[in-house]
Amino acid sequence: MNSERAKGFRWLVLLFVVALVASACSSGSTTETTSPTDPPGGSGGDALEGTLTYFSLWNEGEPQQVVLAGIIEEFEAANPGVTVEVNWAGREVLTPTRAAISSGSSPDIVDLDAEPLWGALIKDGQTLGLGGVVDMEIPGEEGSTVGDVIPAAFLDIYARDGEPQLIPYELITSGIFYDQGNLSELGIDPPETWDEFLAAMATASAAGQPGVQQDGLENYYNAYWLYWLMIREAGPGAFYEAVSDPTGELWKSDALVTAARDLEAMVTSGAMAKGYDGSSWPLAQQAWAAGDGLFMINGTWLPSETEVYAAEGFDYRMISFPKTDGGFDTAELYLIGWVVPSGSKNLELAEAFMAFALEKDRLSGIASVAKNLTPRLDIPVPAEIQDAADIFASNPEVHRPYDGVQGDFPEYWNTVLLPLDDELFFGQITADEFIEKISQATKDFWANQ
Amino acid sequence: VTTTGVIGRANRRVAVLFIAPALLVYVVLMIIPTLGSIWISLQEWQGIGDKPTWVGVKNYTALLKDSAFRTSFGNTIFILVVGGVFVFAIALLFTAVLRDGRNKKLLRAVIFFPILLPPVAVGIVWGVLLAPSNGLINGLLTAIGLESWTVVWLSPNLIFKSVTSGVIWIYVGFITTILLAGVDRVPRSLYESAEMDGATHFQQFRYITVPLIWDVAGVAAILWIIVSIRIFEFVYALAGSGTDPSLASWTLGIHMYLVALAARSPVFALGTGSAIATIMLILVGLSVVIVRRVFRRDVVHF
């Protein structure tokens, strides 16, 4: 009797295991048959059909998310055969993206800042070329193509083998912000050169306010100063080359040493905000917007981030980073845009969406609602960032944010550049010590690869 | 074959059947991924677009030469040892005070509270408390005329000590609660007897409480080892304040995250990340062995 029960029980267990395996297999095959990345059926005709999977850097509720969600809704209404499945994944959108790609269910569109997209997907050949989008007519703007409304420099900067890989929909740049009212009260003109900038800081300091406010715990913001000084003193590419040099010797070039000394002069001037080395974001930028401090270096998102804290009548103005004797005067081109991972089977749909979204009225939400620049220079921008828009109006020569170092050498950026830059920026080491240390650290870094 | 033997074998079979599902889940979700992670630590691999390439122990030797790893390893040991000494010293003090006394349930709930809060929220609040000019701590010091005592709590020289203080604040209540659970098991008659013999409160704590909660303290120490070595969210939120933290505040968990996963500047060095994870595992294992030796003694029955 007992052994019969035991046998019965064994059969039950066996049955259970078989059922488990069978259900696992069947659920796998179900997933396969309903995979959103399958090519849309019957896409050969004029009408678009299928499911477009979109992974976004925005969180639900952010202004850009609201604008993009509206565009997606319009796109679906205009193409009844198309469904867009969006994952509002937030800033770390690359995590689900890479997981989806490695499991064979790649999204069709991913949007993010261009530098991490370049480092994580584009440069290693993990994206599909978007040259086709450039020649596409924009729905609603007959006779006008994407290439007609987006400057070529914005499409070419992240090209691979000569073909654009990223289509931008938001344009950012960094510069030095101030309140015009504060500047006028101090009797200062907007500084154009580095010497004028240091003099303006000293004037503010003498009047009892910090010359520069800075959230020192944001090491990316700290690095703006040295990177911009290297751009101005040595030109685009010099910082990148110094980082790439396995001997570390290029760090000792005169122009880069001068840039480090320029920075040392600023942080030892006594005009930095007290305790800037221990300020946690966003406390310093809030203090600055409330009127405590003259200058703040930041991206063009600063007005929208700080407007709720801004003192009454705060008049946002921005200058391009001051010129130095080096004489290099290029503009930083920081793009947010779309890429199509190479695992996508819906390139045609993705391209159609991009061309659709770049229509002037649709894209203008990025300026009017999200208060940012767009790569379409014919879209009016809010007054707070008009100075930034003016920088691009003259079609300047452009360079990548942080000279491309963050995107191409992320490990070096995290473990060598940012820690040593903080030491210099917080006045813990001199410029000459910085050059010695980073030269040696660069050599060690490459020897350890 | 004896009856006992038959029953014993049957019992073993039943036991195996009961254990099997849990064991299966454990093997599939813990053992295999752990072995997989160790295997990845011996490869060079970005996860997509490339195949794992066998590099042997290169990821480990590269880490040993890497100053960033030395910093994150040192910081983790700092939290483990220095943080641990403070956590247990304060928790023992609380245990002595809260053993009995009025409102002990309320006080226990209050000190346990920090562990219930989301670590990210606590990290952000600590950032505001420790702000250099308008933070609560420096503000209070200034308000009571001690402006000369104000310091930049999150400056490079102090930031990790401030972070460790935050970690201590979060976990003291947790460890105290575990120790108090041990204290609650101690028969009151022992204290009453000691009191009649004239033992002071400290002597009661030293000669009754501590020996009788020794086993519980050992368990608490092992829990502390695990949480302190893998600590991540609070440090990330306090020291990062919106972006990746500076190297001065990296722990092993943060280092692993930044090199293996999607940080703001993603590296996707899965081999290096897995090597750090393996080192964390070894560190936990070694620390547990040491703590078990320290706390080893015959079980006291009471």
Interface residues (C-beta under 8 A of the other chain):
Chain A: N2 A6 F9 V13 R91 E92 V93 L94 T95 R98 I101 S102 E115 P116 G119 A120 D124 G125 Q126 D215 G216 L217 E218 N219 Y220 A273 K274 G275 Y276 D277 G278 S279 S280 W281 P282 L283 A287 Q406 G407 P410 E411 W413 N414 T415 L418 P419 D422 E423 F426 Q428 A441 D444 N448 Q449
Chain B: A10 R13 L17 Q46 G47 I48 G49 D50 A62 K65 D66 S67 A68 G127 V128 L130 A131 P132 S133 N134 V152 W153 L154 S155 P156 L158 I159 L238 A239 G240 S241 G242 T243 D244 P245 S246 L247 A248 L258 V259 L261 A262 A263 R264 S265 P266 V267 F268 A269
